[in-house]
Amino acid sequence: MTGVMNTMRSMTGQSQEDVVPLTVSADLHQSVKKLMAGNDRYLRKLAQGAQEKAQEGDLRRRLSTMGQSPWCIVVSCSDSRCPVERLFDASPGDLFVIRVAGNICGSPVGGVIGSAEYGVEHLKSPVLMVLGHTKCGAVSAAVRCTKDGINPGENLSRNLGIVVGNIQAPAAEALQTLDRPETPDQIEHAIKLNVLYSMEQLLQTSTVMQQAVRTDQLQIQGGI
């Protein structure tokens, strides 16, 4: 992996005068090769567009020397179909993105809540958005497990079971609210409730969030 790490230093194009093509070793996994080839295309596009290269280079240098001031924290699902920066047409430095399956904020220790607190307390981001999405696999699993009376920890790996278990409260509420067999409707309702549940968890478990909201330094919003 040392060769990969050395090669990856060129990925942002931050300190380079000329684009250096990435070398792909034959023993690397195909997915790593795709990442490196994609980064090579990115650097070449910058090299071909002088104005774009100058603008992005200036931006990255400013972010590197002056630090980041993202105007929004986004807690979103890890789903590969939901590229947060692209959805909001955001540039580097605009968003402080925290991604986790099911956009859950269930654990008060470290992880998501600690990262969000960093964005609020140290980066002074004025807005935090919990962003859910349709057809969320984690929420779907929580609804089905809750509906069938299955403990996620018994059917899934330990850590994945904990993730799904964190979504069982909004799943149960969705099943009670929509007491009919149309599981897709129940899942979509659970997705909405899960966003609200994560927003509540942030406020219930984080004194940093509570204080920031109380003093009008932070707004917590939800979206799908």
Phi, psi and omega in degrees: 000345182300318180298321179295315180299318179297319181291325185291347179298337182272001192296325181275342183070018190293316188246026185249138173278320180238152177287128178255115180301141179280137178268133182251117180281149184292334184271003179281150177296149183303324180293323177294321177298321178296318178299314183291321178293322177296319178294325176298317177297319179300312181295323180292324177297319177297320181293327182283330180255099186300316183293316179297319179297317181296317181295313181290322177298316178298317180299313182294324177295319179296317179296324181291320185269325185261350180088174184258148175222067183297138183273358177203139170263132178238118172262111186230170177287156179282355185310129185292347180273002183236072179285104192302309183300322180289322180299326182255011179049048185263152178260166174305135180094349183279316188240142172256100191260129177239117185244135179205145182305131179074011184040048183273150174230046191279330185262128179282356184257121173056213173049231187297310184295320177297320178295318178296321178298322177299316179298324181281309190282322187255324180268348176061035176293132187275348183225140171236125178246128169268117188247110173265180179207157179293155178055042179286123182295322181294318179292319178302316179296320180295319179296315182293318178296317180294318180296322183267001180068033182260137173280117182304329181293341180272331183262341184240170174298159186305309185288321177293324177299323177294318178300308181296322178300329178292344183256001185290331179296307176295330177296316180296320178296320179296320180293325178288322182289317179250080185275070178208167191280359183285087183303319178304320178295319180295321179295315180298321178292320178296326178299316178295314180296326181295324175298312179297320180297318179295321177299317178296318181298320178301316182286325183286328188256351185238113176292333176297314178296315181303312182294319181294320178290318182298326182262015177060028175267349183214138168248134175253121183237163176233151180206162176223000000 
